[in-house]
Amino acid sequence: MDFEEETRDTPAAREAQAGLPARRAAVELLTAVIDKKQPLDDILSRSLATGWMFDLPARDRALARAIVATSLRRRGEIDHVLGHFLERGMPDKAGKLYPILLSGAAQLIFLKTPPHAAIDLAVRLAQWDGRARRYDKLVNAVLRRVAKEGDAIAASLDAPRVNTPDWLWQRWVARYGEARAHLIAAANLIEPPLDLTVKSDAESWVEQMSGRVLPNGSIRLLPKGRIEALPGYDQGAWWVQDIAASLPAHLMGDVEGKRVLDLCAAPGGKTAQLALAGASVVAVDISKTRLKTLSANLARLSLAAATVAADATTWRPEERFDAILLDAPCSSTGTIRRHPDIPYLKSPKDIEDLAHLQTRLLDNACSLLKSDGALVYSTCSLELEEGEAQIAALLARNPDVKVDPISSDDVFGQGDWLQPPGFLRTFPYQLDLGTPEWSGMDGFFAARLKRNK
Ligand SMILES: C[S@@+](CC[C@H](N)C(=O)[O-])C[C@H]1O[C@@H](n2cnc3c(N)ncnc32)[C@H](O)[C@@H]1O
């Protein structure tokens, strides 16, 4: 059947037409991530503010995001399947042909969209794109074969391996060995649950939201619909924060009444924890826009902190602090479950550059600490350069600093989250709650440091 026959005014064609805006948005988003290296969530929040995604009904927006996330999470498998049917490879200078095929195949193989809808919409998208237009029949032919044979080809592949770009795979194998690299990559294929840090009454909220209470008192839910629609959002009863992301602030111990510096603070999940624990917090971030988000988040939660827009590598306040949390910018390779665009945005060079920035941030942070103060350094990265190696280098160049080992009591008895000599090191495959969709946590590193008196 060719495209003309498919687009007659049949119920199937009308149904397919209805889903067009979401598919077009998915193709635009994929193009921005893959070609322009723009983070998915940044584009989504920007385009919500400027209009083009905002004009889509919430259901279409959610569908577009689901298509993009699946396309990126399963990109290796999908490329393999498409490769079977593109005998001469992906044509050059073909406009949006690749994101159209990628998102079309993601819908057919993984989202189980009815083939007539996924294929018809992909053909229409190709016809709208000046350069992809001449490939409309190719789109039709390839996606028909994907619909018939794609599942079987995908099932024959080692999904965790093929969906992990070589540069990341090789790093993880070198650092953690092949078996653990495989576990990390397998966990990254699963849509993560939603964790909420609650101000109080976890048991009562968990009942209202049919969730589960985690070892640290956070609530875990299977995400459905808009976060703002969940009970307690308007009251400021909780905020979204993966269990692993909540651990660094917890490692600061009792901060009540202390003057605490939160360096690289926005959007403020850890600032909120410190403020809730009774600290007097100064939150510093280089981005004024992100600090505005932090202030809005704290206002919703009825919590307070002083904010400073400054470069934390050079910022010099008049007074030193009792305790400092440095949650440094990093490659974020521990959060790929949540951000499946990361493997396609970051490179080994970014890790090197970020490691240099972290070194400068750490040096300045140490200089701002009182003589008996505590410093917690954290990153949501699985990379050695942004964790263990960073701390080893700090200790070598700064004899004033020593490691204050984190114990299993500091992490709710979860000794498997720790590595010698007392660092926090969590992995996406940890926190097994019985089924894959309820399990997992972000990959985080944290070290607690003290100044030698
Ligand atoms: C990992 S995020 C922080 C997340 C935050 N701690 C939380 O829990 O919500 C890193 C932050 O570092 C900020 N940043 C990057 N370079 C910085 C610098 N030189 N000085 C201060 N902040 C910086 C970024 O704007 C970003 O908000």
The ligand as an ORCA input file, in Angstrom:
! r2SCAN-3c Opt
* xyz 0 1
  C      24.463     19.739     40.043
  S      23.736     21.296     39.870
  C      23.344     21.643     41.539
  C      22.092     20.972     42.061
  C      21.686     21.503     43.418
  N      22.739     21.371     44.386
  C      20.435     20.822     43.950
  O      20.516     19.957     44.806
  O      19.336     21.195     43.514
  C      25.139     22.305     39.609
  C      24.911     23.818     39.689
  O      26.201     24.421     39.619
  C      26.032     25.714     39.067
  N      27.386     26.184     38.676
  C      28.140     25.802     37.625
  N      29.327     26.444     37.648
  C      29.325     27.227     38.753
  C      30.269     28.130     39.320
  N      31.464     28.348     38.766
  N      29.917     28.786     40.445
  C      28.700     28.585     41.014
  N      27.783     27.749     40.521
  C      28.086     27.068     39.411
  C      25.056     25.470     37.939
  O      24.413     26.684     37.585
  C      24.113     24.442     38.570
  O      22.984     25.085     39.109
*
